[in-house]
Amino acid sequence: MTAFDSLAAAETLENAGLDPKHAKTHAALLRDAASAGRDDMATKRDLAELKADMTWRLILIAGVIIAAVKLIP
C-alpha cells in the first residue's frame, strides 16, 4: 500500500486556488482519512493463512465424521 503524500496534496490544493493554510489543513484531514482503519485491513498473506488454517480444520472435521460413521453399527 502506498503512503498518502500530504505535501503533494497541499500543493495541488494551493495550485487550485486554496489558501495555503487551508490547503495544509485539508491535506492533513485527507491523510488521516486515508490511514484510518489501515491496521484493521487484512493482507493477502493474512487471507492465505486463514484459508490454510480453515482447510486443515475442514480436513480434520471430515476425518472425525468419517471415523464416527464407520464406527456406528
C-alpha positions as a Markdown table, in Angstrom:
| # | Residue | x | y | z |
|---|---|---|---|---|
| 1 | Met | 0.0 | 0.0 | 0.0 |
| 2 | Thr | 1.4 | 3.4 | -0.9 |
| 3 | Ala | 1.6 | 6.3 | 1.5 |
| 4 | Phe | -0.5 | 9.4 | 1.1 |
| 5 | Asp | 1.6 | 12.3 | 0.1 |
| 6 | Ser | 0.1 | 15.2 | 2.1 |
| 7 | Leu | 2.7 | 17.7 | 0.8 |
| 8 | Ala | 1.7 | 17.0 | -2.8 |
| 9 | Ala | -2.0 | 17.2 | -1.9 |
| 10 | Ala | -1.5 | 20.6 | -0.2 |
| 11 | Glu | 0.4 | 21.9 | -3.3 |
| 12 | Thr | -2.4 | 20.7 | -5.6 |
| 13 | Leu | -5.0 | 22.4 | -3.4 |
| 14 | Glu | -2.9 | 25.6 | -3.3 |
| 15 | Asn | -2.4 | 25.5 | -7.1 |
| 16 | Ala | -6.2 | 25.2 | -7.4 |
| 17 | Gly | -6.5 | 28.5 | -5.5 |
| 18 | Leu | -7.0 | 27.4 | -1.9 |
| 19 | Asp | -5.3 | 29.5 | 0.8 |
| 20 | Pro | -2.0 | 27.7 | 1.9 |
| 21 | Lys | -3.2 | 27.3 | 5.5 |
| 22 | His | -6.5 | 25.8 | 4.4 |
| 23 | Ala | -4.7 | 23.6 | 1.8 |
| 24 | Lys | -2.4 | 22.2 | 4.5 |
| 25 | Thr | -5.4 | 21.6 | 6.8 |
| 26 | His | -7.4 | 19.8 | 4.1 |
| 27 | Ala | -4.3 | 17.7 | 3.2 |
| 28 | Ala | -3.9 | 16.7 | 6.8 |
| 29 | Leu | -7.5 | 15.6 | 7.0 |
| 30 | Leu | -7.2 | 13.6 | 3.8 |
| 31 | Arg | -4.0 | 11.9 | 5.2 |
| 32 | Asp | -5.8 | 11.0 | 8.4 |
| 33 | Ala | -8.9 | 9.7 | 6.5 |
| 34 | Ala | -6.6 | 7.6 | 4.1 |
| 35 | Ser | -4.9 | 6.0 | 7.0 |
| 36 | Ala | -7.9 | 5.4 | 9.2 |
| 37 | Gly | -8.6 | 1.7 | 9.8 |
| 38 | Arg | -5.4 | 0.6 | 7.9 |
| 39 | Asp | -4.4 | -1.6 | 10.8 |
| 40 | Asp | -7.7 | -3.5 | 10.6 |
| 41 | Met | -7.3 | -4.4 | 7.0 |
| 42 | Ala | -6.4 | -8.0 | 6.1 |
| 43 | Thr | -3.5 | -8.6 | 3.7 |
| 44 | Lys | -3.3 | -11.2 | 1.0 |
| 45 | Arg | -0.9 | -13.1 | 3.3 |
| 46 | Asp | -3.5 | -12.9 | 6.2 |
| 47 | Leu | -6.2 | -14.4 | 3.9 |
| 48 | Ala | -3.9 | -17.1 | 2.7 |
| 49 | Glu | -3.0 | -18.1 | 6.2 |
| 50 | Leu | -6.7 | -18.1 | 7.2 |
| 51 | Lys | -7.5 | -20.3 | 4.2 |
| 52 | Ala | -4.8 | -22.8 | 5.0 |
| 53 | Asp | -6.0 | -23.0 | 8.6 |
| 54 | Met | -9.6 | -23.4 | 7.6 |
| 55 | Thr | -8.7 | -26.1 | 5.1 |
| 56 | Trp | -6.8 | -28.2 | 7.7 |
| 57 | Arg | -9.7 | -27.8 | 10.2 |
| 58 | Leu | -12.2 | -29.0 | 7.5 |
| 59 | Ile | -10.0 | -32.0 | 6.7 |
| 60 | Leu | -9.8 | -32.8 | 10.4 |
| 61 | Ile | -13.5 | -32.5 | 10.9 |
| 62 | Ala | -14.2 | -34.6 | 7.8 |
| 63 | Gly | -11.9 | -37.3 | 9.1 |
| 64 | Val | -13.6 | -37.3 | 12.5 |
| 65 | Ile | -17.1 | -37.6 | 10.8 |
| 66 | Ile | -15.9 | -40.4 | 8.6 |
| 67 | Ala | -14.4 | -42.3 | 11.5 |
| 68 | Ala | -17.6 | -41.8 | 13.6 |
| 69 | Val | -19.8 | -43.1 | 10.7 |
| 70 | Lys | -17.6 | -46.2 | 10.3 |
| 71 | Leu | -17.8 | -46.9 | 14.0 |
| 72 | Ile | -21.6 | -46.8 | 14.0 |
| 73 | Pro | -23.0 | -50.3 | 13.7 |
